[in-house]
Amino acid sequence: STLLFKERPLGRDLLADIAAAGVDSAELTDYHPGFSYEDPASFRSLGATLRDLGLDFNSLHAHLESFDRECDLAGLEPVRQRLTQEAYRRAVDAVEQLGGGILLTHDIRIPEPPVDAAAAEGGHERKRDAFLRNLGTLADYAADRGVRLALENTGRGYTREPERLVALMRDLDRGNVGVCIDTGHRNLAGDPVEALRVIGDHLITLHIHDNHGEKDEHLLPGMGEISWPGITGALRDIGYGGVFLYELARPEFLPPLRTNFEELWR
């Protein structure tokens, strides 16, 4: 993931540094200075740069709420739904211009399920139903453009539990929508190894990083407390065939990344 260089503009120099470290596939984030979804030509150029450097484009990690807090896939109001669809369609178009791949988000504002009648007023079912309708509409738009969508687990809130993501996949029933398991996020809420087994064949991409179970540190595997033999064993067992995608926080983690990967798989 280009997250480890989020202070730099997203361009050839940054991507060349990633390719030079022996990386085969990249996820772009929208955190970078000057990033805009309003410029289709910039994504065509980035796609050409990736291909020129021999980097596969895996995914675009969208944080559309950070651009506009009104953007909400679980929104109930027609005006908000229209605004959200327009924003996400621009992101889908960006992925198409990059050559096709995955649009990934963890902006899933579904409240916790109610524990009693009074809590039901929080609107869990209404928001969950709206999320499924809005995501379904977006998934149909994306499918026509060769784009897949991935929902990522979070360290807290509704999507901290992998079973809830599986239920969303079941109820949505779209072939171009899957799940990203973020190992660091899951380690804040439960066992990432078991989460991978729960998600099973819904898994289409990963965010790989480590922590000590207390905060989202985005460390290299082995620097925290996650069981990496457990992670790699679970990925083998569920037949995962996607990218082993590191989402690290600091540039100094890039040079040892390839060696880290090879050691994990040995």
N, C-alpha and C positions, 0 to 999 in steps of 0.2 A: 504494500500500500504506500502511496505517496504521502501518507500522513506524517512520516518521519521527517519530511521536508516541507511541512505545511507553511512555514514562514517564507518560502521561496515561491516565485511565480512558477506556474505549471508550464514548462516548456522543454525544449530540447536538452539544455544543460542538465536539468534535474533528472530527466529520464535517462540520459546517457550515464549519469552516475549510478543509477539503479542497474542498468544493463551491464555496466562494467563490473558489478559485484557478482555476476553469474546468475542473475535473476532471469527467469524465462517468461514470466507473466506478471502483469501489473494491474492493480486497482487504482483508479484515480479518485481523489476526493475533491469536494468543492470548497475546501477550506482556504485554498491558496489566494494570495493577493491578486486582485483583478479578475478573479473567476466570475464568469457570467454565463447564464443559460440563454442569453439573448443573441448570441453570436454563433450561428451554425457554421460559418466558415472556420472559426477557430477550432472546432471539433474535427472537421475534415482534416485540418492541418495537423492536429495532434495525432489523429489516426495514421496519417502518412508518416509522421515522425516515429511512432511506435513500430510500424512495419519496417522502416528503414534501419532502426536499431535492433531488429530481431526480437522485439518484445511482443508477446501476445497480449491483447487487451482482454482482461477478464471481466472487469466490472467498474461501475461508477457508483461511489458511495454518496448518495444524495442526502443533504441535511436541509430540506426545503423550509422547515420551520425556522431555521436560523436566518433565512432571507425574508420571511414574512410569517409572523405568528398566527395569522389568520388561516394559514395553509394547514388543513386537517383532514386526513382521509376518513376520519370518523365523524366529520362535521354533519350536523343535522340540517342547517339552514341552506336553502337553495343557492343563495349568493355565495356562501362559503364553499359549497360543493363545486360550483362552477369555477371559482378562483382556484381551488385545489386541483381540479382536473386540468385546467390550463397550465398550471405550474408543473405538474407531473408529466404532462404530455411534452412540454419543452424538454424535460429531462430524458424522456424516452427518445425524443428526436435526437438529442445529443448522443445517446448510446448508438443509435442507428448511424449517425454520421461518423462515429468512431469505428464503425465496421461491424456493429452488432455484438451483443454480450448481455450482461446482467446489470440491471438497475436495482440497487440495494438501498433499503431504508430501515431504520429502527424508530421512525416517527409514527408510533402506533398509540394513539391517545384513547385507548379503551379503558374505562374505569374498572376497578376490581369488582368481581361478582358480589352481589349483596349477601350479607349474612343474616339479615332479617328484613321484615317488611319496610321498616323505616329507611334502611339503607338502600332499598330498591329505588328510591327516588333519585339516586345518583345517576340513573340512566344507563346502567351497564348494558342491558339487552338492546336498547335503542341505539346506543353508540356502536355496539358490536355489529348489529344488523346494518347500520349505515356504512361502517367500515367495509363489510363484505360487499355491499352493493357498489360502493365507490371504487373499491379495488378491482372488482369484477369488470366494471366499465373500463378502467385503465388497462387491465390485463388484455382485454379484447383489442384495444388500440395498440398495445405493445406487440401482440402476436402478429398483427399484420405487418409489423416492421422488423421482425426477426429479433425481438428483444424479450428477455426473460426478466421476471421480477423476483426479488428475494426479500423476505422478511427476517430481520435479525433479532435475536433475543437480547434483552437488556438485563442489567444487574439488579434492577428493582422494577416494581410496577407489574402490569398485567403480563407482559411477555417474558418475565423472568422464568416462567415454568414452560419447559418444552412441550408438555402435553397440550397446552393451550395453543401453541403454534400448529401442532398436528391437527387439532380440532378445526382451526381456521382453514388449513389446507383441505380438510375433508369437506367442510361446508362450502368453501369457495369452488372447488372442483374445476380448476383451470390447469391445463397441462404445462403452461409456461410460467407458473408461479411455484417457488420453492422456498427453502429456509437456508439462512446462514447461521451457523452456530459460532458465536464469539466465545472462545474458551475462557478468556479473562472475565467477561461479563458473567458467564455461568459460574465461575469459581467464587464469585461474590454471593451467590444465592444457593448453590448446590454443587453437585458433582458433574463436571463437564464430560466425563467419560460416559456416564449413564445418559446424559442429555443426547449425545451422539447416537446411542443405541435407540433411544426413544424416537428421535427424528427419523432415523433409518433412511429409506430411499427418497424422502422429501428433501434431503440435504443436497444443495447444488453449489455451495461455496462455503468458505471458512474465513474466520478472522482468528489467526493464531497469535497468541501472546500469553504471558505468564504474570502472576501476581501472588501475593501472600494472603489472599482471601479477605483483605480489609479495604483496599482501594484499587482503582483501575489504573495499574502502573504501566501496562504495555511493555513488559520486559521480554527479553529473549527467553525461549523455553529453557528451563533448567535454572533460571535465576529466581524462581518463585517456588510454589509448593504443588503445582499441578503434576499429576502422574502422566508423563509423556509416553512411557510404554503402554499405559492404558489408552491414551488418545490414539496412538498409531494402531494398536490392536483393534480398537473399536472401528476405526476407519476401514481397516481390512475386512473386518467381519460384516460390515454393512455394505461392502462393495462400492465404497465411494470412489468416483473416478474424476473428481474435479481438481481444482488447484489447491495446493497447500499454501494458503495465502497469509503471510505474516503481516500483522498490523502493529507496528512498533512505534515507540514514541520519540526515540532519540537517534540522530544521524550516526552516532558511533556504534549502533547496533548493526549497521549495514555491512561493514567489511567481514564480520564473522558469520554472516547469515548463512551462506552456502555450506560452510563447514558444520554449522549447527544443524542444518537440515539433514546432511549426510550422516551425522552422528545419531540423530533421532531414528533414522530408518535402519541403520545398522543395529 
